[in-house]
């Protein structure tokens, strides 16, 4: 009988060396620490997974929604200012969060960069794997075909070499085929994965093109009156927004002149057509005639010129109290409704001597109807059938000498007074003391003397104006290219079938025993037809597999051992 000697362990050595616990049980396995490198690797794998890429794509779509709900500063700064006036408590918080410039906000840029990184990290490894798959031969022939629902077994009178040539001829052009020691292996559908990769690479291209468009593009607005010219320089723009890396000095020096503007309306004031006829002078001096219409822009100097609006610009001459011409020229009046009731401001700072500066505000009515009592007027049609200007008069300091930019369509009346005149008691708009604001009615060719010896106003003519939007974006051809390739890749990934087909030939009884099977990814009704095409090519009847994936009884007999083939496998595309 073996003797057991007890050994005391006052230092608990077994625990120190991991031989066991105090109660004799095995030690619990410990979880190794990931460390900094492990956490970085785990984070990268999560970021570059397709699941996270789809989540980021959805998140970017959700993050863009505030741009539809709130006015955006780059597109409509006046609407943002109005939102601040109407919501003084909420607007500052929205401003801090970037909701008035969604696509320029840091959080949207972060989502954009994460999505870009995720797509790059997700696609590049797949490109390498797919490239290796394209260069390798199709998968090896399975040891048995009985587990495949689409299969066939036949005995042919021809020799195996002749049957092999017919099989390869039937597969040529449709399958990548290779002859191995185990039989013929063939595969098709590589364009499915190629299309998937092209689609995702095109998405990356779209993101890159959009980023380049934001950095190297510009956008500007200009209002041009009939007969006036526009030069493509910053000083001729009413507003100009260059990209981050765009140098305004790189503007192409083209010019154009608005020769004529035409419009057509129905009797019920519905717009039918707008056309701005311009003559363009290219940087090389070449001159051409162009017509700009809605959704039909003109291209000049690499920029697209869009027709974004139109209206009337009455040409006025204002003389001061000394009879000198203080203002002369067209004044654009901006339309406010479908019948082109238009609002505008005439600022007259250059008066003689110590006379007060003048300001005229009011409306232009293309086809005016005046109330019988003279209390008001309104327009009934956008065409200038009976044009009339209805203006009020202000005098004082326009504030143009303070060095603060002003809106040309707004009159700063803080240091001005509205001019009144004597009016019968009880007349519309009369104030206490028999005073009422001066109202000036002007038709083309008419001159009205201003009260208090302030001068006169003459309505000379009625030219039209065109509001033009000029956009230069060098990324547009690339965006179109990547969009087209993305659609082509998507169609390939959705509609190109992925199929594999194997044929084993065995010499027997002076002929050849043929065993074949086919496999597809998912349900594929065309799989059975492909196998039938191979059988017909070698002179066999329709195979025993079913097109719906349910097997029918295979032909009697089993496949014998594959005949040996010396040397390495031969491949045929």
LOPA-408434 format. One line per field, with one value per residue (C-alpha): chain; x, y, z. Coordinates in steps of 0.5 Angstrom, whole numbers. Example, Ala and Ser with C-alpha at 12.3 -4.5 7.8 and 13.67 -1.06 7.14 Angstrom:
% LOPA-408434
kolza (A, A) $
xx (25, 27) $
yy (-9, -2) $
zz (16, 14) $
//
This chain:
% LOPA-408434
kolza (A, A, A, A, A, A, A, A, A, A, A, A, A, A, A, A, A, A, A, A, A, A, A, A, A, A, A, A, A, A, A, A, A, A, A, A, A, A, A, A, A, A, A, A, A, A, A, A, A, A, A, A, A, A, A, A, A, A, A, A, A, A, A, A, A, A, A, A, A, A, A, A, A, A, A, A, A, A, A, A, A, A, A, A, A, A, A, A, A, A, A, A, A, A, A, A, A, A, A, A, A, A, A, A, A, A, A, A, A, A, A, A, A, A, A, A, A, A, A, A, A, A, A, A, A, A, A, A, A, A, A, A, A, A, A, A, A, A, A, A, A, A, A, A, A, A, A, A, A, A, A, A, A, A, A, A, A, A, A, A, A, A, A, A, A, A, A, A, A, A, A, A, A, A, A, A, A, A, A, A, A, A, A, A, A, A, A, A, A, A, A, A, A, A, A, A, A, A, A, A, A, A, A, A, A, A, A, A, A, A, A, A, A, A, A, A, A, A, A, A, A, A, A, A, A, A, A, A, A, A, A, A, A, A, A, A, A, A, A, A, A, A, A, A, A, A, A, A, A, A, A, A, A, A, A, A, A, A, A, A, A, A, A, A, A, A, A, A, A, A, A, A, A, A, A, A, A, A, A, A, A, A, A, A, A, A, A, A, A, A, A, A, A, A, A, A, A, A, A, A, A, A, A, A, A, A, A, A, A, A, A, A, A, A, A, A, A, A, A, A, A, A, A, A, A, A, A, A, A, A, A, A, A, A, A, A, A, A, A, A, A, A, A, A, A, A, A, A, A, A, A, A, A, A, A, A, A, A, A, A, A, A, A, A, A, A, A, A, A, A, A, A, A, A, A, A, A, A, A, A, A, A, A, A, A, A, A, A, A, A, A, A, A, A, A, A, A, A, A, A, A, A, A, A, A, A, A, A, A, A, A, A, A, A, A, A, A, A, A, A, A, A, A, A, A, A, A, A, A, A, A, A, A, A, A, A, A, A, A, A, A, A, A, A, A, A, A, A, A, A, A, A, A, A, A, A, A, A, A, A, A, A, A, A, A, A, A, A, A, A, A, A, A, A, A, A, A, A, A, A, A, A, A, A, A, A, A, A, A, A, A, A, A, A, A, A, A, A, A, A, A, A, A, A, A, A, A, A, A, A, A, A, A, A, A, A, A, A, A, A, A, A, A, A, A, A, A, A, A, A, A, A, A, A, A, A, A, A, A, A, A, A, A, A, A, A, A, A, A, A, A, A, A, A, A, A, A, A, A, A, A, A, A, A, A, A, A, A, A, A, A, A, A) $
xx (0, 3, 4, 2, 7, 4, 8, 6, 6, 6, 7, 1, 6, 1, -4, 2, 4, -3, -3, -10, -14, -15, -20, -17, -21, -18, -16, -22, -19, -18, -20, -13, -13, -14, -9, -9, -7, -13, -18, -15, -16, -23, -25, -23, -26, -33, -32, -30, -36, -42, -47, -43, -43, -50, -52, -47, -51, -57, -55, -52, -59, -62, -57, -59, -66, -66, -63, -70, -74, -70, -67, -60, -55, -51, -58, -62, -59, -65, -70, -65, -65, -73, -73, -69, -74, -80, -76, -71, -71, -70, -66, -59, -59, -60, -55, -50, -52, -51, -58, -58, -52, -53, -48, -42, -43, -38, -42, -45, -37, -36, -41, -39, -31, -33, -38, -32, -27, -32, -33, -26, -24, -30, -28, -21, -20, -26, -22, -16, -20, -24, -18, -15, -21, -21, -14, -15, -18, -26, -27, -25, -30, -34, -33, -40, -46, -51, -53, -54, -61, -59, -55, -55, -51, -51, -47, -44, -41, -36, -29, -28, -23, -28, -34, -29, -28, -35, -37, -31, -34, -41, -38, -34, -36, -41, -36, -29, -27, -21, -20, -17, -15, -22, -26, -28, -30, -33, -36, -39, -42, -36, -39, -44, -38, -35, -41, -42, -35, -36, -42, -39, -33, -37, -40, -33, -32, -39, -37, -30, -33, -38, -32, -28, -34, -35, -28, -26, -33, -36, -43, -46, -52, -53, -59, -58, -62, -64, -58, -53, -47, -44, -37, -35, -31, -33, -35, -41, -44, -49, -47, -41, -40, -33, -31, -26, -20, -23, -19, -23, -17, -18, -25, -26, -26, -32, -38, -45, -50, -58, -60, -68, -72, -79, -84, -91, -97, -104, -110, -111, -104, -101, -93, -92, -85, -79, -73, -67, -63, -56, -49, -43, -36, -31, -24, -21, -26, -31, -38, -44, -52, -55, -62, -63, -69, -72, -68, -64, -58, -52, -45, -40, -33, -34, -40, -47, -52, -59, -65, -67, -72, -74, -78, -79, -73, -77, -72, -73, -70, -70, -68, -67, -69, -64, -66, -60, -60, -59, -61, -62, -62, -66, -69, -70, -77, -78, -84, -88, -94, -97, -99, -92, -94, -87, -83, -77, -73, -70, -65, -62, -56, -53, -57, -55, -52, -56, -62, -64, -63, -69, -72, -78, -81, -87, -90, -90, -96, -95, -103, -106, -113, -114, -119, -125, -123, -116, -115, -110, -109, -107, -105, -109, -104, -96, -96, -94, -101, -102, -96, -96, -92, -94, -89, -88, -83, -78, -73, -67, -60, -60, -54, -50, -44, -43, -39, -44, -47, -54, -59, -61, -68, -69, -70, -66, -71, -68, -66, -71, -78, -84, -86, -93, -98, -104, -110, -118, -121, -123, -119, -116, -110, -110, -107, -109, -108, -110, -104, -103, -97, -95, -97, -94, -97, -93, -94, -89, -87, -90, -86, -89, -86, -84, -87, -83, -79, -75, -75, -78, -79, -80, -81, -77, -78, -80, -74, -74, -69, -67, -64, -58, -55, -48, -45, -38, -37, -31, -34, -40, -37, -34, -41, -45, -39, -39, -47, -47, -42, -46, -52, -49, -45, -52, -55, -49, -50, -57, -58, -52, -53, -47, -47, -42, -42, -38, -37, -34, -32, -30, -28, -33, -35, -32, -35, -36, -40, -42, -44, -45, -48, -50, -50, -53, -53, -60, -66, -64, -69, -63, -59, -62, -62, -55, -54, -59, -54, -48, -52, -55, -48, -45, -51, -55, -62, -65, -62, -65, -65, -71, -71, -75, -69, -73, -69, -72, -70, -63, -61, -59, -52, -46, -40, -34, -27, -25, -20, -13, -10, -2, 1, -2, -9, -11, -15, -20, -24) $
yy (0, 7, 12, 19, 24, 30, 37, 43, 49, 55, 60, 58, 56, 52, 58, 63, 58, 57, 49, 50, 54, 53, 48, 44, 47, 49, 56, 61, 63, 70, 75, 78, 85, 88, 94, 100, 96, 91, 97, 101, 94, 93, 100, 100, 93, 96, 102, 99, 94, 94, 95, 101, 104, 103, 106, 112, 113, 113, 118, 123, 122, 124, 129, 133, 134, 140, 143, 142, 145, 151, 157, 156, 162, 160, 160, 165, 169, 174, 168, 167, 174, 173, 167, 170, 176, 171, 166, 170, 165, 159, 162, 163, 156, 153, 158, 155, 148, 149, 148, 154, 152, 144, 142, 147, 144, 141, 135, 134, 134, 129, 124, 125, 124, 117, 115, 116, 113, 107, 106, 106, 101, 97, 96, 96, 89, 87, 89, 85, 79, 79, 81, 74, 71, 73, 70, 64, 58, 56, 52, 44, 39, 36, 29, 27, 30, 27, 33, 37, 38, 40, 34, 29, 22, 20, 15, 17, 13, 18, 18, 22, 27, 29, 30, 34, 39, 39, 41, 46, 49, 50, 53, 58, 65, 64, 61, 61, 53, 49, 42, 39, 32, 31, 34, 40, 46, 52, 59, 65, 71, 75, 81, 81, 82, 87, 91, 91, 93, 98, 101, 102, 105, 110, 112, 114, 118, 121, 123, 126, 130, 133, 135, 138, 141, 145, 147, 149, 152, 159, 161, 168, 172, 178, 182, 185, 190, 190, 194, 193, 188, 184, 182, 176, 179, 180, 187, 186, 180, 182, 176, 172, 165, 162, 155, 154, 154, 158, 164, 170, 172, 166, 168, 167, 174, 173, 178, 178, 184, 183, 185, 183, 180, 177, 173, 170, 169, 167, 171, 169, 171, 164, 164, 160, 162, 167, 168, 172, 174, 175, 177, 173, 175, 170, 171, 170, 175, 171, 173, 169, 170, 166, 165, 163, 160, 156, 150, 151, 155, 158, 156, 161, 161, 154, 157, 155, 161, 160, 164, 165, 171, 177, 183, 191, 196, 203, 208, 214, 221, 225, 233, 236, 243, 247, 243, 239, 231, 228, 221, 218, 210, 204, 202, 194, 193, 186, 182, 180, 176, 173, 179, 182, 187, 190, 193, 198, 204, 210, 213, 220, 222, 227, 233, 240, 244, 243, 240, 234, 227, 224, 217, 214, 208, 204, 199, 198, 196, 193, 193, 198, 199, 205, 206, 211, 215, 215, 211, 206, 202, 194, 190, 185, 182, 181, 184, 192, 194, 200, 201, 205, 207, 209, 212, 216, 221, 221, 227, 227, 223, 216, 214, 212, 216, 212, 206, 201, 197, 197, 193, 197, 194, 197, 205, 206, 212, 212, 219, 221, 224, 222, 228, 230, 235, 239, 234, 235, 233, 226, 224, 217, 217, 224, 226, 231, 238, 236, 233, 227, 223, 225, 220, 220, 217, 216, 213, 212, 219, 223, 228, 230, 236, 234, 239, 243, 245, 238, 237, 233, 225, 223, 216, 215, 208, 201, 196, 189, 186, 178, 175, 170, 165, 163, 157, 154, 147, 143, 136, 136, 131, 127, 127, 125, 119, 116, 116, 113, 108, 107, 105, 100, 97, 96, 93, 88, 86, 85, 82, 78, 71, 67, 60, 54, 48, 41, 36, 29, 24, 17, 12, 6, 1, 4, 10, 16, 16, 23, 26, 33, 38, 46, 50, 57, 63, 63, 61, 61, 58, 59, 54, 48, 51, 52, 45, 43, 47, 43, 36, 38, 40, 33, 30, 27, 28, 33, 32, 29, 35, 40, 47, 49, 46, 39, 33, 28, 21, 20, 16, 9, 7, 11, 15, 11, 14, 19, 18, 20, 26, 27, 34, 40, 43, 46, 52, 55, 62) $
zz (0, -2, 3, 3, 6, 8, 7, 11, 6, 11, 5, 1, -5, -9, -9, -12, -17, -19, -18, -14, -9, -2, -3, -8, -14, -20, -21, -25, -32, -32, -38, -41, -42, -48, -47, -52, -58, -57, -56, -62, -66, -64, -65, -72, -73, -71, -75, -81, -81, -86, -80, -77, -84, -86, -79, -80, -87, -84, -79, -84, -87, -80, -79, -85, -83, -80, -86, -89, -82, -81, -86, -87, -87, -93, -98, -94, -89, -89, -87, -81, -79, -79, -75, -70, -69, -69, -64, -60, -54, -59, -64, -60, -58, -65, -68, -62, -65, -72, -74, -79, -82, -82, -87, -85, -77, -74, -72, -79, -81, -76, -78, -86, -84, -80, -86, -90, -86, -85, -92, -94, -89, -91, -98, -99, -95, -100, -106, -104, -103, -109, -113, -110, -112, -119, -120, -117, -120, -118, -112, -112, -114, -109, -107, -108, -112, -108, -103, -109, -111, -118, -121, -126, -128, -135, -139, -146, -152, -153, -150, -144, -148, -153, -148, -144, -150, -151, -144, -144, -150, -147, -141, -145, -145, -139, -134, -131, -132, -130, -131, -125, -123, -119, -125, -129, -124, -126, -123, -125, -122, -120, -123, -117, -112, -117, -118, -110, -109, -115, -112, -105, -108, -112, -106, -103, -110, -109, -102, -104, -110, -105, -101, -107, -109, -102, -102, -109, -112, -111, -112, -113, -114, -119, -121, -128, -131, -139, -143, -137, -137, -132, -131, -127, -121, -114, -114, -119, -115, -110, -106, -107, -103, -105, -103, -97, -102, -108, -109, -112, -116, -120, -123, -131, -134, -138, -139, -141, -143, -142, -148, -147, -142, -144, -140, -142, -138, -138, -137, -130, -129, -129, -131, -138, -140, -138, -142, -141, -148, -147, -151, -148, -149, -147, -144, -151, -154, -157, -157, -158, -156, -151, -148, -141, -138, -132, -132, -138, -135, -139, -139, -139, -136, -133, -129, -130, -130, -128, -128, -121, -121, -125, -124, -126, -125, -126, -129, -125, -125, -118, -118, -112, -110, -114, -120, -120, -122, -115, -118, -125, -126, -126, -119, -118, -115, -112, -114, -108, -111, -117, -120, -119, -114, -112, -107, -107, -105, -108, -104, -106, -102, -107, -106, -107, -101, -94, -97, -93, -97, -100, -99, -103, -101, -104, -109, -117, -120, -127, -129, -124, -121, -117, -112, -114, -107, -109, -102, -105, -111, -113, -119, -123, -128, -128, -135, -135, -139, -134, -130, -124, -118, -111, -107, -100, -99, -93, -92, -87, -86, -90, -86, -92, -89, -83, -86, -84, -90, -91, -95, -102, -101, -94, -92, -85, -83, -76, -78, -83, -83, -87, -91, -90, -94, -92, -93, -92, -86, -86, -92, -92, -88, -85, -79, -73, -76, -83, -85, -89, -91, -98, -103, -110, -116, -122, -129, -135, -138, -132, -127, -120, -116, -109, -103, -99, -105, -105, -112, -117, -119, -127, -129, -135, -137, -135, -136, -134, -129, -129, -122, -124, -120, -122, -119, -121, -118, -121, -118, -122, -128, -122, -118, -125, -126, -120, -119, -126, -124, -117, -121, -125, -120, -116, -122, -122, -115, -115, -122, -123, -121, -117, -120, -119, -123, -123, -128, -126, -132, -131, -137, -137, -141, -148, -146, -141, -134, -133, -126, -126, -120, -120, -114, -113, -108, -106, -110, -118, -123, -128, -125, -128, -135, -134, -133, -138, -143, -141, -142, -149, -151, -150, -153, -146, -145, -139, -133, -127, -122, -121, -123, -116, -112, -110, -112, -117, -117, -120, -125, -123, -122, -118, -121, -121, -119, -123, -128, -126, -130, -130, -129, -126, -127, -134, -134, -139, -138) $
//
